[in-house]
Amino acid sequence: MKYRSALRMLGAEEGDGELSTANVQQALSALQEKGLVWRAARGVYAMEDDSLTDLLRQDGHLMGL
C-alpha cells in the first residue's frame, strides 16, 4: 500500500499514522487551510491547481483517480 510505504520512507514508527476517518478529515482540513484543496460538497474535494494534480499523477500518487 502506498500510504504505508510513504510512512516508512518518512521514518514513521509502526502504528504511527493510522488510516482512520478522523485522520483523513484532519489531513483534508490541513490541505484546505494551505489552499491546496477545496471542499465542493460534503465528502467531495477537489485540487485547487490542476498543475499540482498533474505533478502528483506523474509521481504515481494519484493512480486510478
N, C-alpha and C positions, 0 to 999 in steps of 0.2 A: 504494500500500500504506500503510495507516495507520501501521505501525511506522516506516517511513522518513519519513513526513511529521511524525510526532511527534518524531523525532530532529532533523529540520531546524528545527522550531519551538523545540526546546530549544537550538539553536545548535551541534549536534554537527558535527564536520568529516566530510567524505566518508570513508567507511571505518570511522568510529567505530561502535561498537555492532553489529558484525557479528552477524547472526542465526545462532547456532550452538547445537548441543546443550549445550555447556559453558556458554555464556552464559545459556541458558534455565534450566538447572539451578541456576546461581548466583543468578539472579533469583528462582526459586522458593524457594530456601533463605533468601534475604533476606526474602521475604514471610512465610515461616514464622516466622522469628525475630521479626518485628514483630507476629505474631499475626493476620495478615490472611488467611492460607490455612492449611489443614491437609492433611496427606497421608493420604488414606483408604486407599490401597493403592499398590503400585508403579505409578507413572505416572498415578495418579488423585488429583487435588487438588480441594479444594472451598473456597469462600469461607467465612470464619468468620461473617460477618454478612450476612444477606440484604439489609439496607438498603444496604450498600455495593455489592452486586451490582446492586440496582435503580438506584442512582445511576450506576454505570458503564454500565449498559444505556441509561439515559436520555441520557447524554452520547455514546452511539454507540460506546463502547469494547468492548462485548460483542455486537456484531451477529452473529447466526447462532448464538449459544450459548444 
